[in-house]
């Protein structure tokens, strides 16, 4: 298993990602070999948030030309992570039918994302 810091490379900041971040959807450039489960665990551990959904998209490199020289840009993977903006305590039943709840302190946003307010 990889380290969580190696899964997420950097945030992917565009106009669309900034508007979606206000609704709880954050976009990251991730490792090409990372799965949805890897991205979910990395975001939950690094930013202390509750992840609801993860979507990933693969981007193939484009062919670029500069004069007579032809090359190719690198391939990369983008992950769109939807977090829980209103985390509630988790309720469950213990023995004898008693109800217990677990109060985990989750953040409701990712401050390190670099939003311009």
Backbone as CSV, one residue per row, in Angstrom:
resi,resn,N_x,N_y,N_z,CA_x,CA_y,CA_z,C_x,C_y,C_z
1,UNK,0.841,-1.185,0.000,0.000,0.000,0.000,0.886,1.248,0.000
2,UNK,0.436,2.237,-0.711,1.194,3.486,-0.805,0.922,4.377,0.396
3,UNK,1.775,5.333,0.567,1.522,6.353,1.579,0.419,7.263,1.068
4,UNK,-0.339,7.817,1.978,-1.451,8.684,1.598,-0.968,9.949,0.892
5,UNK,0.224,10.421,1.266,0.760,11.626,0.645,1.143,11.390,-0.815
6,UNK,1.420,10.135,-1.175,1.805,9.815,-2.547,0.605,9.657,-3.479
7,UNK,-0.571,9.423,-2.936,-1.767,9.219,-3.769,-2.233,10.549,-4.357
8,UNK,-2.345,11.583,-3.523,-2.817,12.884,-3.987,-1.595,13.724,-4.353
9,UNK,-1.537,14.132,-5.619,-0.386,14.894,-6.084,-0.568,16.385,-5.811
10,UNK,-1.711,16.933,-6.240,-1.981,18.361,-6.023,-3.455,18.625,-6.292
11,UNK,-3.984,19.751,-5.806,-5.357,20.118,-6.181,-5.408,20.600,-7.621
12,UNK,-6.539,20.374,-8.261,-6.748,20.799,-9.642,-7.698,21.988,-9.587
13,UNK,-7.152,23.193,-9.776,-7.935,24.411,-9.562,-8.285,25.045,-10.897
14,UNK,-9.584,25.102,-11.173,-10.138,25.788,-12.330,-11.348,26.575,-11.846
15,UNK,-11.985,27.310,-12.746,-13.195,28.031,-12.359,-14.291,27.066,-11.936
16,UNK,-14.434,25.977,-12.682,-15.473,25.003,-12.363,-15.191,24.308,-11.038
17,UNK,-13.933,23.951,-10.784,-13.623,23.276,-9.530,-13.806,24.208,-8.337
18,UNK,-13.576,25.501,-8.520,-13.812,26.455,-7.433,-15.293,26.574,-7.109
19,UNK,-16.155,26.590,-8.110,-17.597,26.680,-7.836,-18.123,25.381,-7.244
20,UNK,-17.588,24.239,-7.688,-18.020,22.964,-7.124,-17.507,22.769,-5.702
21,UNK,-16.389,23.403,-5.354,-15.839,23.266,-4.007,-16.764,23.882,-2.973
22,UNK,-17.517,24.876,-3.373,-18.470,25.479,-2.442,-19.616,24.522,-2.126
23,UNK,-19.865,23.566,-3.023,-20.910,22.562,-2.804,-20.346,21.283,-2.194
24,UNK,-19.052,21.245,-1.906,-18.457,20.084,-1.264,-17.785,19.119,-2.210
25,UNK,-17.557,19.502,-3.479,-16.861,18.648,-4.438,-15.476,19.237,-4.688
26,UNK,-14.446,18.457,-4.398,-13.073,18.908,-4.554,-12.378,18.054,-5.613
27,UNK,-11.543,18.686,-6.424,-10.885,18.011,-7.541,-9.385,17.962,-7.285
28,UNK,-8.807,16.775,-7.481,-7.385,16.561,-7.248,-6.768,15.836,-8.431
29,UNK,-5.486,16.115,-8.688,-4.695,15.296,-9.588,-4.094,14.200,-8.715
30,UNK,-4.335,12.939,-9.102,-3.910,11.812,-8.274,-2.944,10.930,-9.060
31,UNK,-2.339,9.985,-8.363,-1.425,9.032,-8.978,-2.184,8.204,-10.015
32,UNK,-1.528,7.893,-11.124,-2.183,7.170,-12.217,-2.615,5.769,-11.813
33,UNK,-1.947,5.172,-10.840,-2.275,3.818,-10.413,-3.233,3.780,-9.225
34,UNK,-3.663,4.926,-8.734,-4.535,4.981,-7.560,-5.956,4.576,-7.931
35,UNK,-6.596,3.831,-7.038,-7.985,3.438,-7.221,-8.888,4.394,-6.445
36,UNK,-10.199,4.211,-6.619,-11.147,5.047,-5.889,-11.000,4.843,-4.379
37,UNK,-10.751,3.621,-3.954,-10.594,3.325,-2.531,-9.343,4.008,-1.982
38,UNK,-8.257,3.988,-2.755,-7.026,4.669,-2.327,-7.261,6.163,-2.170
39,UNK,-7.974,6.766,-3.131,-8.242,8.206,-3.081,-9.128,8.535,-1.879
40,UNK,-10.158,7.718,-1.634,-11.055,7.939,-0.492,-10.287,7.910,0.824
41,UNK,-9.457,6.883,1.013,-8.701,6.764,2.262,-7.706,7.905,2.427
42,UNK,-7.062,8.303,1.334,-6.071,9.375,1.413,-6.722,10.703,1.791
43,UNK,-7.863,11.024,1.172,-8.533,12.292,1.472,-9.053,12.287,2.908
44,UNK,-9.622,11.165,3.349,-10.130,11.098,4.723,-9.012,11.236,5.746
45,UNK,-7.867,10.625,5.492,-6.781,10.685,6.461,-6.053,12.032,6.430
46,UNK,-5.830,12.590,5.250,-5.053,13.823,5.155,-5.845,15.058,5.578
47,UNK,-7.136,15.099,5.245,-7.915,16.312,5.490,-8.963,16.169,6.583
48,UNK,-9.088,14.971,7.185,-10.033,14.723,8.267,-11.463,15.099,7.871
49,UNK,-11.906,14.581,6.736,-13.270,14.797,6.256,-13.919,13.444,6.004
50,UNK,-15.246,13.420,5.889,-15.990,12.210,5.558,-16.295,12.238,4.070
51,UNK,-15.761,11.287,3.313,-15.937,11.234,1.863,-17.213,10.469,1.547
52,UNK,-18.063,11.072,0.713,-19.316,10.438,0.309,-19.174,9.702,-1.018
53,UNK,-18.452,10.285,-1.978,-18.379,9.736,-3.324,-17.042,10.128,-3.961
54,UNK,-16.516,9.233,-4.823,-15.279,9.508,-5.555,-15.507,9.144,-7.015
55,UNK,-15.194,10.052,-7.914,-15.212,9.800,-9.355,-13.808,10.063,-9.885
56,UNK,-13.336,9.179,-10.766,-12.009,9.353,-11.342,-12.105,9.400,-12.857
57,UNK,-11.180,10.135,-13.463,-11.108,10.266,-14.915,-9.645,10.160,-15.330
58,UNK,-9.393,9.334,-16.351,-8.052,9.197,-16.908,-7.912,10.112,-18.113
59,UNK,-6.779,10.777,-18.212,-6.491,11.649,-19.348,-5.255,11.132,-20.058
60,UNK,-5.390,10.842,-21.334,-4.262,10.411,-22.143,-3.454,11.642,-22.561
61,UNK,-2.175,11.447,-22.783,-1.324,12.545,-23.214,-1.631,12.956,-24.648
62,UNK,-1.522,14.241,-24.916,-1.781,14.758,-26.264,-0.471,14.862,-27.039
63,UNK,-0.578,14.768,-28.332,0.586,14.957,-29.185,0.781,16.451,-29.407
64,UNK,1.961,16.933,-29.106,2.285,18.348,-29.258,3.424,18.505,-30.248
65,UNK,3.442,19.648,-30.895,4.468,19.909,-31.901,5.048,21.297,-31.636
66,UNK,6.357,21.391,-31.727,7.033,22.678,-31.632,8.047,22.722,-32.773
67,UNK,7.643,23.373,-33.837,8.477,23.384,-35.040,8.452,22.014,-35.680
68,UNK,9.616,21.458,-35.926,9.691,20.138,-36.532,9.721,19.032,-35.482
69,UNK,9.813,19.383,-34.225,9.898,18.406,-33.143,8.497,18.016,-32.687
70,UNK,8.234,16.736,-32.606,6.942,16.217,-32.166,7.161,15.476,-30.858
71,UNK,6.298,15.744,-29.897,6.386,15.070,-28.604,4.997,14.785,-28.071
72,UNK,4.945,14.275,-26.874,3.671,13.923,-26.262,3.657,14.410,-24.827
73,UNK,2.519,14.977,-24.388,2.384,15.389,-22.996,2.130,14.153,-22.151
74,UNK,2.313,14.266,-20.863,2.186,13.107,-19.987,0.721,12.781,-19.703
75,UNK,0.454,11.515,-19.415,-0.879,11.059,-19.016,-1.066,11.390,-17.532
76,UNK,-2.333,11.595,-17.128,-2.605,11.890,-15.730,-4.016,11.463,-15.367
77,UNK,-4.314,11.455,-14.080,-5.614,11.029,-13.575,-6.173,12.106,-12.657
78,UNK,-7.464,12.382,-12.814,-8.155,13.386,-12.005,-9.201,12.691,-11.148
79,UNK,-9.337,13.114,-9.900,-10.342,12.559,-9.000,-11.210,13.690,-8.468
80,UNK,-12.535,13.498,-8.551,-13.499,14.448,-7.993,-14.080,13.788,-6.747
81,UNK,-13.866,14.430,-5.595,-14.243,13.859,-4.309,-15.366,14.695,-3.714
82,UNK,-16.490,14.050,-3.395,-17.602,14.738,-2.732,-17.535,14.403,-1.254
83,UNK,-17.478,15.450,-0.432,-17.385,15.233,1.013,-18.722,15.569,1.663
84,UNK,-18.889,15.070,2.877,-20.093,15.342,3.668,-19.930,16.711,4.313
85,UNK,-20.761,17.670,3.890,-20.646,19.030,4.421,-21.383,19.199,5.737
86,UNK,-22.212,18.217,6.131,-22.928,18.271,7.400,-22.812,16.913,8.094
87,UNK,-21.627,16.589,8.663,-21.453,15.266,9.276,-22.284,15.119,10.548
88,UNK,-23.002,14.015,10.624,-23.833,13.705,11.784,-23.155,12.611,12.597
89,UNK,-23.474,12.505,13.906,-22.916,11.404,14.695,-23.476,10.066,14.203
90,UNK,-22.659,9.035,14.257,-23.056,7.705,13.816,-23.753,7.001,14.967
91,UNK,-24.990,6.522,14.720,-25.756,5.814,15.755,-25.793,4.333,15.414
92,UNK,-25.638,3.495,16.448,-25.678,2.055,16.261,-26.178,1.417,17.550
93,UNK,-26.596,0.155,17.450,-27.118,-0.575,18.596,-26.040,-1.473,19.185
94,UNK,-25.990,-1.488,20.525,-25.081,-2.383,21.228,-25.924,-3.471,21.887
95,UNK,-25.310,-4.292,22.718,-26.043,-5.401,23.327,-27.209,-4.904,24.172
96,UNK,-28.210,-5.741,24.333,-29.458,-5.465,25.059,-30.291,-4.398,24.372
97,UNK,-30.055,-4.145,23.085,-30.890,-3.212,22.329,-30.670,-1.746,22.668
98,UNK,-29.612,-1.442,23.384,-29.340,-0.049,23.714,-28.695,0.641,22.515
99,UNK,-28.999,1.914,22.408,-28.463,2.680,21.286,-27.278,3.517,21.759
100,UNK,-26.227,3.499,20.955,-25.038,4.296,21.250,-24.716,5.120,20.025
101,UNK,-23.961,6.167,20.226,-23.542,6.987,19.078,-22.085,7.337,19.205
102,UNK,-21.480,7.491,18.053,-20.062,7.803,17.980,-19.923,9.207,17.420
103,UNK,-19.304,10.079,18.175,-19.116,11.463,17.747,-17.703,11.643,17.227
104,UNK,-17.549,11.546,15.916,-16.252,11.818,15.314,-16.250,13.258,14.849
105,UNK,-15.152,13.892,15.032,-15.018,15.292,14.629,-14.469,15.355,13.215
106,UNK,-15.375,15.532,12.251,-14.973,15.685,10.859,-15.054,17.151,10.486
107,UNK,-14.166,17.562,9.599,-14.250,18.905,9.041,-15.350,18.921,7.983
108,UNK,-15.939,20.096,7.735,-16.973,20.183,6.709,-16.460,20.867,5.445
109,UNK,-15.157,21.127,5.374,-14.550,21.671,4.158,-13.048,21.401,4.210
110,UNK,-12.418,21.585,3.060,-10.960,21.416,2.973,-10.365,22.802,2.799
111,UNK,-9.727,23.312,3.859,-9.195,24.673,3.830,-7.952,24.781,2.963
112,UNK,-7.182,23.685,2.841,-5.928,23.713,2.109,-6.145,23.725,0.593
113,UNK,-7.381,23.663,0.135,-7.652,23.546,-1.295,-7.280,24.810,-2.039
114,UNK,-7.256,25.956,-1.399,-6.830,27.189,-2.054,-7.979,27.941,-2.696
115,UNK,-9.113,27.991,-2.003,-10.253,28.737,-2.539,-10.066,30.215,-2.308
116,UNK,-10.444,30.998,-3.281,-10.401,32.449,-3.137,-11.789,32.921,-2.726
117,UNK,-11.946,33.291,-1.466,-13.268,33.743,-0.977,-13.457,35.212,-1.188
